[in-house]
Amino acid sequence: MKNIEKSKLKALSDIASIDISLEFNDVLQSILKFTCEATGAQSGTIMLVDESDNNIRMVASYGLPQNYIERVYDAAKKAGVPLASSPSGTVLETGKYYLVPNVFEEPKDKPWYDLTKELGFSSQLFTPMKKGLKVIGLLNVYWAELRRFTDEEIKFVTIAASQASSVVQNAKLCGRLENNVQELKQYKENLEEIIKEAHKKLYDSERYLRTIIESSMDGILVVDENGRFEFGNDSAFNILGWPEQELIGQFFMKVFPDDMEKFMLERWQEVQNGIEKPYETKIITKNREIKYLFVSHSPAILNKRKKYVVVVKDITEKLRLEQELKESYEELKEADRIKTEFISNITHELLTPLTSIKGFVELLNDEAIGRINEEQKKSLGIIHRNSERLIHLIKELVDISHLEKNKLGLQFGLVSINDILSKCVLDMQPLAKEKQISLFQDAPPLPRIWGDEERLTQVIINLLANAIKFTPQNGKITVIPHDLTEQVKISIRDTGIGIPPDQLSRIFDRFYQIDGSTKRKYGGTGIGLSICKNIIEKHYGSIWAESDGNGSTFHILLPKLKTKEGVSNVKPES
Ligand code: ADP
């Protein structure tokens, strides 16, 4: 470049310093302008080959009308020659510059003489713009005067053309880059969308877990590996009785009273040794209130560090209630003991005079002391019946107090169920007759069994008394013994008021009566069946009731005797 004169060097440096951020056409326009000015040219043009149709398009012009290229094409068309035959066409074909010192002596320019004359230029320099070996356009410069081109001038314009070519290539590159940038932008936007979505999911699941943690009634805490509080839900701080900001970062011993220090440090040691054993402990709140907690914990890796998740339950109220319950249970037990003691004393005190009253009434009634009239006999009968009722009631009370003390002693021996049943039916006949109730006993012979005769009699009498009590006049009561393989069964069926299905088992509970009105109408204490059940169970038997629309049936099952030969060794009675 040493033979390029200074003004042209300046022009080249101007070209080099063109602001490339300008639009691509503006840059080419500037290159063309600097080239024309530096070479004293009257006009010039930069044209690019359109790869889609191989035509050339003007992308920059200097000192030429806007429709120059159209007119070039028109002139060629008019002359009937292809553009390829022009100097431009030659440069496009050869890739070499083409000099026209005098347009009007240049045969290739002939179709454009008129146009040239009109535009007023006489000499031309056509230079190729190349990409490698390929010609992508032309930078043409036109002078008004005839010209002898210097090498330096040619070189200068050639350099300008190659600069213009670089601009075009850069622009294409830029276009591609632009596309890439667009694609990247799109990709980035997609990525951002995905990240946003992932964030949202994370946020939702975090909020989900947080809601669970926050709505937990139990306190949930995270303690770091040094035993410092790191996190807690609202319940935790409520239970511990300290504000969050005064606990976070503090060693856990802060919430424990001094006397728990040894215990808690031992627990902490266990926790660190991986022992996940829950325990109960005592804490002290900020207001110096003592509370009791149930604590469980488990190790967890959070944020890549070892932590401990601790769950605390406030059991202060529960322990208080338990204590209260224990105390009331003790009180109740004591009251019950006193009551049983009282019943056992009072029944004894009542039974002695009552038995004597009953005895004297019988003496009076038998006229052992003196004659009595019918009216007096009737009254004595009433006294006698009522004293018997009272004695029966007191005996039940004695039984109950014995039952409670587990002292209902039974005298076992061989007993005849048939005898017991016949005796009971006989004894109860007068009572049944009073209500015109027929009382029958089916009599298949039963083997004798091992039992307490007096107590079994008590049971049958009780069941018959109930049957009579709850059966209206003209009813029917049947006693049916059954001889089963290993047991004997006694069923007492009545045609009375029946028992609702949901009460069938409850009637055997102590003091239970079906309802208040029953109690009022029929009297009684609700003790009898519970005593019966106890006596039968002491015989390893069972008792239950059934009821349908036609009354109730009470069943008793008692085991037969067992010997080496099998059951039922005792001969049936004839
Ligand atoms: P009490 O007869 O003194 O009330 P029981 O323990 O003998 O006490 O009976 C408890 C309850 O069972 C009775 O109050 C009655 O409601 C019901 N009950 C017992 N036997 C019969 C029966 N044969 N028919 C209908 N209800 C009966």
Residues whose N, C-alpha, C, O or C-beta is under 5 A from the ligand:
A	BS01	ADP	N466 A467 F470 G496 G498 I499 I507 Y512 Q513 I514 T518 G523 G524 T525 G526 I527 G528 L529 S530 S552
